[in-house]
Amino acid sequence: LTRDDGLLIGCPGERGDTGAVYYYARGGSGERYVLQQKIQLSGGAFNDKLGDSDQLAVDGNIMVVGTNKEAGAVHVFAKMSNAWVEVDTIESPPQSVRFGYKVALSGMKVLVASINNVHSYTLDRC
């Protein structure tokens, strides 16, 4: 759930395993959830698997999403005017294997796991 009671649902198998995250917000009759946005990476590639459950974390209006590649990356999104916008990318450090295969977020602190290490970052903008 997001701060505004919205839902973020990952779909890692979408579009040739590039993946997507769907954002639903309450609205309409009966306060049902209504699709607001389909979130994909502009440079998404095969096997990114964006939206895999262990690779998606949200805290308020900030979301981090890892990709499932050998080198990997973590994409940082901020909710601005009812839309999720990519604002930063955390690139894989040297010699990390599958960086971003698990992520956690608390406030501005991000934990990113790779097969061989856990990395901690503090976001400086969102």
N, C-alpha and C positions, 0 to 999 in steps of 0.2 A: 504494500500500500504506500502511496505517496502522501505528502503532507495534506493534500486536498482530497483525500479519500479516493484517489484514482488507483488504477491497477496497471502494473507493468507486467506483461506476459511475454516470455521469451519463446522463440520458435527457431531453434538452431538448425533445423533441417531445411529451412526455406531457401529457395533460389539456389539450388546446387550446393547446399550446405554453407552458403555465405551467412545465412541466418538473418533474423530480424527480431525486433522487440516491438510489441504493440502496446500503445497507451490508451486506456479506457478511462473515461470520466463519467461521473453520475450526471444524468440529464434526461430531459424528456419526461414523458408521462410515467408515473410510477417510480421515478428516480432509478431507472435501470442504467446499467453501464453502457455507454455508447462509445464506439471506436472514434478516437480523436486523431491519432497519428500512428503511422507505421515508420519505425526508426530503423534505418539501415546505414551502413558505412558507405560513403561516397566511393571509396576505393576498395570495397569489399571483394574478397577473393575466395575461391573454393576452399572449403574446410576451415573458414574463420569460425563457423558455428556460433555466431553472435547470438546471445540470449540463452545459452546453456545455463541451467540453474545454478551451478557452482561458480559461474563466471559473470553473475549479475548481482549487483548490490545497490540499494537505494537508501538514502537518508534525507528526508525532506525533499528539497528541490535539486538534489545532486544525485546522479546515477553514475556508477562505473561499470563498464562491461569489458571483460577480457575476451581475447580471441584464442583459438585453439590450435595455433600453429607451432612449428618447431621453435622459432624465435619468439613469436607472440608479441602482444602489446595490450595495453589497457586504455580504453577510450573513456574520456570524462565528458558527461553531458550535464547541462544545467537547464532547468525549466524556466523559460522566459516567455511571458505573455501567452500562456497556454500551449507552448510548443517546447519540445526537448531539442536542444541545440548542442552539437558537439563543440566543446570549448578547449579541449586539450587532449593530448595523447601522451601516455607514459610508455616510452620505448623500452624494450628489453635490454638489461645490462649485458655486457659481454659474458659469454659462457653460460648464460641461463638457458635451461632447456624447458620449453613449453611455458614460458613466462606468461602469467595471466590465466592459467587454467583454473585457478581459484582466486576469488577476490572478496574482500570485506571492506565495509565503509562505516565510519562513525564520525559524524561531523565532517571535519576537513582531513581526517586521517584515513589513509588507504593502506590496507595490507594486501600484498600481491604475492601469491605463491608460484614458484616454478618447481620443477621436479627436484631440483637440488638446493633450493633456498627459499626463505621468506624475506620479502623486501617491504620496508615501511616508507611511506611518502606522506608529506603534508601538502595539500593543495593550496596554492597561493592565489587562485582566482576562480571564480564561478559566478 
